[in-house]
Every structure is written in C-alpha cells, then in structure tokens.
Amino acid sequence: MLAAGLGAALALAAAQYFFPVSRALCSGRDVNLAVLGEHGSALLVYHPSFGTVDAFSVIHPKPRPAVSARQRALSLLALTGGTTAQAEVFFVAVSSSPDLDVLKNALNGWRAEPRWFFSVAAWVGGLRSSGATDIPSFDLFRIFSDFSGLGFSSFSTTELSRQGRGPEVPAPAEDGPAPRVEVFNASGRKDLAALAARRLRERGFDVITAVSYHKIEKNTRILGFSGGNSAALGLRAALGLDSLEVRRSPQKSVAAAAVILGEDFNEDVLGR
C-alpha cells in the first residue's frame, strides 16, 4: 500500500510537468484562456502568483467556418495587447457569448450553494469529450481547482467592444470571398514578407504577393485600392497597426489592399 501511495504521488508530481497548464501554474507563469462564443468571446489571463484574473470581453460577428478555434484564440490574445510569439493560449468553446458575471457569481457563491460547484464541475468534465477545448483533462482539473478559490475581487474586467477595438478575428466578412492583399518587405530584414503573409493567411486573407520592395522605407504604409476600405482596415488590424493611417491609392490593382513593411514595423506581432 505504501508503494502504491508513493507511486501515485510520483505520478502526480510528474504530471505537473507533462501537462502545459499545470507546468505554467507550477512555475508561476500566466495562463491565457480564451472562452470563444459565436457572437462574443473573452480572454481570461490568470495570474497564479497573485490569484487574480484579467478578463477581456469583446463582441464580434459570427466567425468564418474556415477560422479555427486556435486561430481565434491567438487573434483574441493579440487584440488584448498580448504577443502571439510562442504564446500558450488555450481555448474553451461555448454555444453563446461568455457571461463573466455568471462566472463570477458562481465562483463567489458556490460555498453557499454547493450545487453550483457540482454543476460547473460536470460541465468542465464534459468539455474534452465534446471537443470544446484543447486543454487536457488533468489540466482542466487543475485550473478548475484554482478558479474555485476565486471571487469577485479576483477579477478585473475590460470590455474591449466599448473602446472602439475591432473583433477578435480581423478577417473578411463571412459571406464574401477572402480579400486579395499584397505584402512588400521594405525593412531590409530577412523573411519579413513571408512571416507577415503567413499571419494574414491564418486570418483568412488571400495573399497574392509577398516579396521584397524595390527600396528600403523608414515608415510602414497601408494602401487601399478599389472596393472600399474594409480590406485595408482588416489588413491593418491583423498586423497590429491600428494607429496607422490607411492611404487610398489611385492605381489599379488586382489586390484590394497592400502593406509596405518599413523599418519601423514591429515583427514581434507576427509570432515567429
């Protein structure tokens, strides 16, 4: 019996390092959890060292079927100002928009109403079997155990949709074709056009050109061609260039928009 107990303890200790969420919690690193709904999503950034959660919610159009949950989670992380470079972000898909007030009420009141605890535990337990999350079962148990100790005071909530921020998937409208865009590397840095093109394709754009520019440019530029500004605005958001002016170009092009990446472009947003 002693040997069995010791074996179980060693297995539990080993599991802390084999599973990504548990590994992050043991090292005190933040855990990014994207709760993805059809018309609204939330990113929960859990700080285990402090027992607090920064919650960012956003309202958005129904995402395109071609956009995976992983891509949506990374886009949501980028929207909140996080970097997608080697980012660990996990997702849970829900049928409706996540209600953070319901979550906080459950966490704050389950001790008085134990049925809430068991109801939520049963829901969490069914996430893996339904394919609604990429979090391993052991990690679901770990993060559920941690969250069960939180309350109202543990949360700081920001509603991004009320700050003029765009949807978490800055991609083309779901009913139309993917807009054609061009990427030119004028920064003098190697492979920048290819990296930007990969990011844009992940977000639903049709990148028809990804090449070096004919000269080095100090400043990044976004150009919009015929057909309105929607493609240029989406291109700007996808590359983290929200403060950049979109310039209308009189020249004709098969592309709807183009970006010329200058020396000032921050390639960290591309997530190598």
C-alpha positions in Angstrom: 0.0 0.0 0.0 2.9 2.3 0.8 4.5 1.6 -2.5 1.2 2.3 -4.3 0.8 5.6 -2.5 4.4 6.6 -3.3 3.8 5.6 -6.9 0.6 7.7 -7.1 2.4 10.7 -5.5 5.3 10.4 -8.0 2.8 10.1 -10.9 1.0 13.2 -9.7 4.3 15.1 -9.4 5.4 14.1 -12.9 2.0 15.1 -14.3 2.7 18.7 -13.2 5.5 18.9 -15.8 3.9 16.9 -18.6 0.8 19.0 -18.9 1.1 22.6 -20.2 -1.3 24.4 -17.9 0.0 22.6 -14.8 3.5 23.3 -15.8 2.7 27.0 -16.1 0.9 27.1 -12.8 3.8 25.4 -11.0 6.3 27.9 -12.4 4.0 30.8 -11.6 3.5 31.8 -15.2 0.3 33.4 -16.5 -2.3 31.2 -18.1 -4.2 32.6 -21.1 -7.7 31.0 -21.5 -9.9 32.1 -24.4 -13.6 31.5 -24.0 -15.0 31.5 -27.5 -18.6 32.2 -28.3 -20.4 32.7 -31.7 -21.0 36.4 -31.2 -18.8 37.3 -28.2 -15.6 36.0 -26.7 -13.5 36.6 -23.6 -9.8 36.2 -22.7 -9.1 35.2 -19.1 -5.5 35.9 -18.1 -4.9 34.1 -14.9 -2.0 35.3 -12.7 -1.4 32.3 -10.3 1.2 34.1 -8.2 -1.4 36.7 -7.3 -4.6 34.7 -7.6 -6.1 37.3 -9.9 -7.7 37.3 -13.4 -7.6 40.0 -16.1 -10.8 39.4 -18.1 -11.2 41.0 -21.6 -14.5 40.6 -23.3 -15.4 41.6 -26.9 -18.5 41.4 -29.1 -17.8 40.3 -32.7 -19.6 38.9 -35.8 -20.0 35.2 -36.2 -16.6 33.9 -37.3 -15.9 32.3 -40.6 -16.1 28.5 -40.6 -12.5 28.3 -42.0 -11.1 30.1 -38.9 -10.1 27.5 -36.3 -10.6 27.9 -32.6 -6.8 28.1 -32.2 -6.6 30.9 -34.7 -9.4 32.7 -32.9 -7.7 32.3 -29.6 -4.4 33.7 -30.9 -6.3 36.7 -32.5 -8.0 37.4 -29.3 -4.7 37.4 -27.4 -3.2 39.8 -30.0 -6.3 42.1 -29.7 -5.8 42.4 -25.9 -2.2 43.5 -26.5 -0.5 40.2 -25.8 2.1 38.7 -28.1 1.4 35.6 -30.1 5.1 34.7 -30.3 5.5 31.3 -28.8 2.3 32.1 -26.9 0.5 29.5 -24.8 -3.2 30.2 -25.1 -5.9 27.6 -24.5 -9.5 27.7 -25.6 -12.9 26.7 -24.5 -15.8 26.9 -27.0 -19.2 27.8 -25.7 -22.6 28.0 -27.6 -23.3 31.6 -26.7 -21.3 34.6 -25.7 -19.5 34.1 -22.4 -21.1 35.8 -19.4 -18.4 36.8 -17.0 -21.0 37.9 -14.4 -22.4 34.4 -14.2 -18.8 33.0 -13.8 -18.0 35.4 -11.0 -21.3 34.8 -9.3 -20.7 31.0 -9.4 -17.1 31.4 -8.0 -18.2 33.8 -5.3 -21.3 31.9 -4.2 -20.7 28.1 -4.6 -19.8 27.7 -1.0 -23.3 28.9 -0.1 -24.9 27.0 -3.0 -22.8 23.8 -3.4 -25.0 22.7 -6.3 -23.3 25.4 -8.4 -19.9 23.8 -7.8 -21.1 20.3 -8.9 -22.9 21.7 -11.9 -19.9 23.6 -13.1 -17.6 20.6 -12.4 -19.9 18.4 -14.5 -19.8 20.9 -17.3 -16.0 21.2 -17.2 -15.7 17.4 -17.1 -17.7 17.2 -20.4 -15.6 19.7 -22.3 -13.0 17.2 -23.5 -15.5 14.6 -24.6 -17.4 17.2 -26.6 -14.2 18.5 -28.3 -14.9 22.0 -27.0 -11.4 22.6 -25.6 -7.8 21.9 -26.3 -7.0 21.7 -22.5 -6.0 18.1 -21.3 -8.3 16.5 -18.7 -5.7 16.8 -16.0 -5.2 20.5 -16.7 -8.9 21.1 -16.7 -9.0 19.7 -13.2 -6.0 21.8 -12.2 -7.4 25.1 -13.5 -10.9 24.3 -12.2 -9.4 23.7 -8.7 -7.5 27.1 -8.9 -10.5 29.0 -10.1 -12.8 27.6 -7.5 -10.9 29.7 -4.9 -11.5 33.0 -6.7 -14.2 35.5 -6.1 -15.4 38.9 -7.3 -12.3 40.7 -6.0 -10.1 38.5 -8.0 -11.3 39.8 -11.4 -10.5 42.9 -13.4 -12.8 43.2 -16.4 -12.3 45.2 -19.6 -14.9 45.4 -22.3 -12.9 45.9 -25.5 -16.0 46.4 -27.7 -16.7 49.7 -25.8 -13.2 51.0 -26.5 -13.6 51.0 -30.3 -11.4 47.9 -30.7 -12.2 45.6 -33.5 -13.5 42.0 -33.4 -11.1 39.3 -32.3 -10.8 37.9 -35.8 -9.9 40.8 -38.1 -10.7 38.9 -41.2 -13.1 39.4 -44.2 -16.8 39.3 -43.8 -18.2 35.8 -43.5 -20.3 36.0 -46.7 -17.8 37.4 -49.1 -14.6 36.0 -50.7 -11.3 36.4 -48.9 -9.9 39.8 -50.0 -6.7 39.8 -52.0 -3.8 41.6 -50.4 -0.1 42.2 -51.2 2.8 42.3 -48.8 6.1 44.1 -49.5 9.2 44.0 -47.3 10.8 47.4 -47.3 12.5 46.9 -43.9 15.7 45.3 -45.1 15.1 42.4 -42.7 15.1 38.8 -44.0 11.8 36.8 -44.4 9.6 39.6 -43.1 7.2 39.5 -46.0 6.8 35.7 -45.7 6.1 35.9 -42.0 3.5 38.6 -42.5 1.9 36.7 -45.3 1.6 33.6 -43.1 -0.1 35.6 -40.4 -2.5 37.1 -42.9 -3.4 33.8 -44.4 -4.1 32.3 -41.0 -6.6 35.1 -40.6 -8.4 34.5 -43.8 -6.7 36.8 -46.3 -5.7 35.7 -49.8 -2.1 36.9 -50.0 -1.2 37.0 -53.7 2.2 38.8 -53.4 4.8 38.5 -50.6 8.1 39.9 -51.9 10.9 42.4 -51.1 10.2 46.0 -52.0 12.5 47.8 -54.5 13.9 50.1 -51.8 14.2 50.5 -48.0 11.4 52.5 -46.4 11.6 54.1 -43.0 7.8 54.0 -42.3 5.2 51.3 -42.8 2.3 52.1 -45.1 -1.1 50.6 -45.8 -2.6 51.2 -49.2 -6.2 50.7 -50.1 -7.2 50.2 -53.8 -10.7 49.9 -55.3 -13.6 48.4 -53.5 -13.7 50.4 -50.3 -11.5 50.4 -47.2 -12.7 47.2 -45.5 -9.8 45.0 -46.7 -7.2 47.7 -45.8 -8.7 48.2 -42.4 -8.7 44.4 -41.8 -5.1 44.2 -43.0 -4.2 47.0 -40.7 -5.8 45.3 -37.7 -4.3 41.9 -38.4 -0.8 43.3 -38.3 -1.3 45.3 -35.1 -1.1 48.7 -37.0 -4.3 50.2 -35.6 -2.8 53.7 -35.3 -1.6 53.8 -38.9 -3.4 55.9 -41.5 -4.8 54.0 -44.5 -3.9 55.7 -47.7 -6.1 55.4 -50.8 -4.1 54.7 -53.9 -5.4 55.8 -57.4 -3.5 53.0 -59.2 -5.4 49.9 -60.4 -4.6 46.6 -58.8 -6.0 43.1 -58.6 -5.4 43.3 -54.9 -7.9 45.1 -52.6 -5.1 46.4 -50.3 -1.3 46.3 -49.7 1.1 46.8 -46.9 4.7 48.1 -47.3 6.6 47.0 -44.2 9.1 49.6 -43.2 12.0 49.7 -40.8 9.6 50.8 -38.0 7.5 47.7 -38.2 7.4 45.6 -35.0 7.8 42.0 -36.2 7.1 40.6 -32.7 3.4 40.7 -33.6 3.9 38.1 -36.2 4.9 35.3 -33.8 7.8 33.6 -35.4 
